[in-house]
Amino acid sequence: MTELFAHGWSFYAIAIPAVVLMGLSKSGFGAGFGALAVPLMALVVPVPQAAAIMLPLLAVMDAMGLAALVRECDRGLIKLLLPAGLLGTVIGTVLFGVLSAHTVAGVVGAITLLFLAIRLVFPPKADAPPPPRWLGFLLGAVSGFTSFVAHAGGPPVSFYVLPLRLSPIRFTATMAVFFAAVNLSKWIPYAFLGLIDTRNLWTSLTLAPFAPLGVWLGLHVVRRINQVWFYRLFNIGMALTGSKLLWDAVR
């Protein structure tokens, strides 16, 4: 039983809201907030350990999201993004330990804020052509890499998908399928790198009851929310995420 509470209560006071926040992002509602989960947990444990604890919880969330959304995804986008995302996880495995998680998070945060600033100053026009496919592959690979290091893959791939102006449910479903596959691909590298151990798994098990809560709440809302408000909330989440990631890196 002592292994179940290997961390103090201060850890759980931060980890439980982080897990619920990640669940909300996996449902699509509050999707911009998902990359905050690991930085929040990193306030009380090292970033690699926070990522390792979150991985089994992501499996639970992904299973719920897939069950509810897999039929709604854009299969053409998945065919483009998924090979790139898997390539990114390979790069993340090779470079693990070379680039610190805080450095990667800082770069993701800076790019996120830059992207939002560009969208604010130069809002996309309704008749604008979709971004080129090569950009989708590139950002998909970056997303796989940042997801491997700190489960912060949402912002890069969103830069490509957001201008496509998908409906909230189609956007959510496409992201759910993409990240379910990317997260599944992390298990063997994480185990090889020694990140999956008994203590981290016990901690994940302790937090597991909170994983479905955020997903359930988000799925309840995402099917009802207006598209305009969906993307407004997404941008707010991205702004907070970018600021937090950049602040952590600078600090």
C-alpha positions as CSV (number, residue, x, y, z in Angstrom):
1,M,0.0,0.0,0.0
2,T,2.8,2.4,0.6
3,E,3.7,2.4,-3.1
4,L,0.2,3.7,-3.8
5,F,1.1,6.9,-2.0
6,A,4.8,7.1,-2.9
7,H,4.2,10.9,-3.5
8,G,3.0,13.4,-1.0
9,W,-0.5,14.9,-1.0
10,S,1.0,18.1,-2.5
11,F,1.7,16.0,-5.6
12,Y,-1.9,14.8,-5.9
13,A,-3.3,18.3,-5.3
14,I,-1.6,19.3,-8.6
15,A,-1.7,15.9,-10.5
16,I,-5.4,15.4,-10.2
17,P,-6.4,18.7,-11.8
18,A,-3.7,18.1,-14.5
19,V,-5.2,14.7,-15.3
20,V,-8.7,16.1,-15.6
21,L,-7.4,18.9,-17.8
22,M,-5.7,16.4,-20.1
23,G,-9.0,14.5,-20.2
24,L,-10.9,17.6,-21.3
25,S,-8.3,18.2,-24.0
26,K,-8.7,14.5,-25.2
27,S,-12.4,15.1,-25.7
28,G,-11.7,18.2,-27.8
29,F,-13.3,20.6,-25.4
30,G,-10.6,22.7,-24.0
31,A,-8.2,21.1,-26.4
32,G,-5.7,24.0,-26.2
33,F,-5.2,23.2,-22.5
34,G,-3.9,19.6,-22.8
35,A,-0.2,20.5,-23.1
36,L,-0.4,22.1,-19.7
37,A,-0.8,18.8,-17.9
38,V,2.8,17.7,-17.8
39,P,4.2,21.2,-17.0
40,L,1.8,21.4,-14.1
41,M,2.9,18.0,-12.8
42,A,6.5,19.0,-13.3
43,L,6.0,21.5,-10.5
44,V,6.4,18.6,-8.1
45,V,8.2,15.8,-10.0
46,P,10.8,15.8,-12.9
47,V,9.4,16.3,-16.4
48,P,10.4,12.7,-17.6
49,Q,8.7,11.2,-14.6
50,A,5.6,13.3,-15.1
51,A,5.4,12.2,-18.8
52,A,5.8,8.5,-17.7
53,I,3.0,8.8,-15.1
54,M,0.7,10.4,-17.7
55,L,1.3,7.8,-20.4
56,P,-0.9,5.0,-18.9
57,L,-3.6,7.6,-18.2
58,L,-3.5,8.7,-21.8
59,A,-4.2,5.1,-22.8
60,V,-7.4,5.2,-20.8
61,M,-8.4,8.6,-22.2
62,D,-7.5,7.5,-25.8
63,A,-9.7,4.4,-25.5
64,M,-12.6,6.5,-24.4
65,G,-12.1,9.1,-27.1
66,L,-11.7,6.5,-29.8
67,A,-14.9,4.7,-28.8
68,A,-16.9,7.9,-29.1
69,L,-15.2,9.6,-32.0
70,V,-13.3,7.3,-34.3
71,R,-16.1,7.3,-37.0
72,E,-16.0,11.1,-37.2
73,C,-12.3,11.5,-38.0
74,D,-10.9,12.9,-41.3
75,R,-9.2,9.8,-42.7
76,G,-7.4,11.8,-45.4
77,L,-5.8,13.9,-42.7
78,I,-4.8,10.9,-40.6
79,K,-3.1,9.3,-43.6
80,L,-1.0,12.5,-43.9
81,L,-0.3,13.3,-40.3
82,L,0.1,9.9,-38.7
83,P,3.3,8.7,-40.5
84,A,4.8,12.1,-39.7
85,G,3.8,11.8,-36.0
86,L,5.4,8.3,-35.7
87,L,8.6,9.7,-37.3
88,G,8.6,12.4,-34.6
89,T,8.5,9.8,-31.8
90,V,11.5,8.0,-33.4
91,I,13.4,11.3,-33.4
92,G,12.3,11.9,-29.8
93,T,13.7,8.5,-28.8
94,V,17.0,9.2,-30.5
95,L,17.4,12.7,-29.0
96,F,16.1,11.8,-25.5
97,G,18.5,13.3,-23.0
98,V,20.2,15.5,-25.6
99,L,17.6,18.2,-25.5
100,S,16.0,18.9,-22.1
101,A,12.2,18.7,-21.8
102,H,12.2,22.3,-20.6
103,T,14.0,23.5,-23.8
104,V,11.6,21.6,-26.0
105,A,8.7,23.0,-24.0
106,G,10.0,26.6,-24.3
107,V,10.3,26.3,-28.1
108,V,6.8,24.9,-28.3
109,G,5.5,27.8,-26.1
110,A,7.3,30.4,-28.2
111,I,6.0,29.0,-31.5
112,T,2.5,28.7,-30.0
113,L,2.4,32.4,-29.0
114,L,3.8,33.4,-32.4
115,F,1.2,31.4,-34.2
116,L,-1.6,33.0,-32.2
117,A,-0.2,36.5,-32.7
118,I,-0.1,35.9,-36.5
119,R,-3.7,34.7,-36.5
120,L,-4.8,37.7,-34.4
121,V,-3.0,40.3,-36.6
122,F,-3.8,38.5,-39.9
123,P,-7.0,36.5,-39.4
124,P,-7.5,33.8,-42.0
125,K,-10.0,34.6,-44.8
126,A,-12.9,32.4,-45.6
127,D,-11.7,31.8,-49.1
128,A,-8.1,31.2,-48.2
129,P,-6.6,28.0,-49.7
130,P,-5.7,25.2,-47.3
131,P,-2.1,25.0,-46.1
132,P,0.2,22.8,-48.2
133,R,0.5,19.1,-47.4
134,W,4.3,19.3,-46.9
135,L,3.6,21.7,-44.0
136,G,1.2,19.2,-42.5
137,F,3.8,16.4,-42.6
138,L,6.4,18.7,-41.1
139,L,4.2,19.9,-38.3
140,G,3.0,16.3,-37.7
141,A,6.6,15.2,-37.2
142,V,7.2,18.1,-34.8
143,S,4.0,17.2,-32.9
144,G,5.2,13.6,-32.6
145,F,8.5,14.8,-31.2
146,T,7.1,17.2,-28.7
147,S,4.5,14.7,-27.7
148,F,7.2,12.1,-26.9
149,V,9.2,14.5,-24.8
150,A,6.5,16.2,-22.8
151,H,3.1,15.2,-24.1
152,A,2.9,18.6,-25.7
153,G,2.1,17.6,-29.2
154,G,-1.2,19.6,-29.5
155,P,0.1,23.0,-30.6
156,P,2.3,22.1,-33.6
157,V,-0.2,19.9,-35.4
158,S,-3.1,22.3,-34.6
159,F,-1.2,25.0,-36.6
160,Y,-1.9,22.9,-39.7
161,V,-5.4,21.6,-38.8
162,L,-7.0,24.8,-37.5
163,P,-6.9,26.7,-40.9
164,L,-8.8,23.8,-42.4
165,R,-11.9,25.0,-40.5
166,L,-13.2,21.5,-39.6
167,S,-16.4,21.2,-37.5
168,P,-15.6,20.8,-33.8
169,I,-16.6,17.1,-33.7
170,R,-14.5,16.3,-36.8
171,F,-11.5,18.3,-35.5
172,T,-11.8,16.5,-32.1
173,A,-12.1,13.1,-33.7
174,T,-9.1,13.6,-36.0
175,M,-6.9,14.7,-33.1
176,A,-8.2,11.8,-31.0
177,V,-7.2,9.2,-33.6
178,F,-3.8,10.9,-34.3
179,F,-2.7,11.1,-30.7
180,A,-4.1,7.7,-29.7
181,A,-1.7,6.2,-32.3
182,V,1.2,8.4,-31.3
183,N,0.7,7.7,-27.6
184,L,0.6,3.9,-28.3
185,S,3.9,4.2,-30.1
186,K,5.6,5.6,-27.0
187,W,5.3,2.6,-24.8
188,I,8.3,0.6,-26.0
189,P,10.7,3.6,-26.2
190,Y,9.6,4.7,-22.7
191,A,10.2,1.2,-21.3
192,F,13.6,1.1,-23.1
193,L,14.6,4.4,-21.6
194,G,13.6,3.2,-18.1
195,L,10.7,5.6,-17.7
196,I,8.1,2.9,-17.0
197,D,8.7,1.5,-13.6
198,T,6.7,0.1,-10.7
199,R,6.5,3.4,-8.8
200,N,5.3,5.4,-11.8
201,L,2.7,2.7,-12.7
202,W,1.4,2.7,-9.1
203,T,1.0,6.5,-9.3
204,S,-0.8,6.2,-12.6
205,L,-3.1,3.6,-11.1
206,T,-3.9,5.9,-8.2
207,L,-4.8,8.7,-10.6
208,A,-6.7,6.5,-13.1
209,P,-10.2,7.1,-11.7
210,F,-9.8,10.8,-12.6
211,A,-8.8,10.1,-16.3
212,P,-12.3,9.3,-17.6
213,L,-13.8,12.3,-15.7
214,G,-12.3,15.0,-17.9
215,V,-13.0,13.0,-21.1
216,W,-16.7,12.5,-20.1
217,L,-17.2,16.1,-19.3
218,G,-15.6,17.3,-22.5
219,L,-17.5,14.9,-24.7
220,H,-20.7,16.1,-23.1
221,V,-20.0,19.6,-24.1
222,V,-18.2,19.3,-27.5
223,R,-21.2,17.9,-29.2
224,R,-23.3,20.9,-28.1
225,I,-20.9,23.8,-28.3
226,N,-21.1,26.5,-31.0
227,Q,-18.2,26.3,-33.5
228,V,-17.2,29.9,-32.9
229,W,-17.0,29.4,-29.1
230,F,-15.2,26.1,-29.6
231,Y,-12.3,27.8,-31.5
232,R,-12.3,30.8,-29.1
233,L,-11.8,28.5,-26.2
234,F,-9.2,26.6,-28.1
235,N,-7.2,29.8,-28.7
236,I,-7.5,30.8,-25.1
237,G,-6.1,27.4,-24.1
238,M,-3.3,27.7,-26.6
239,A,-2.4,31.2,-25.2
240,L,-2.2,29.9,-21.6
241,T,-0.3,26.8,-22.7
242,G,2.2,28.8,-24.7
243,S,2.8,31.3,-21.9
244,K,3.2,28.5,-19.3
245,L,5.6,26.5,-21.4
246,L,7.7,29.6,-22.3
247,W,7.8,30.8,-18.7
248,D,8.9,27.4,-17.4
249,A,11.8,27.4,-19.9
250,V,12.9,30.9,-19.1
251,R,12.6,30.4,-15.4
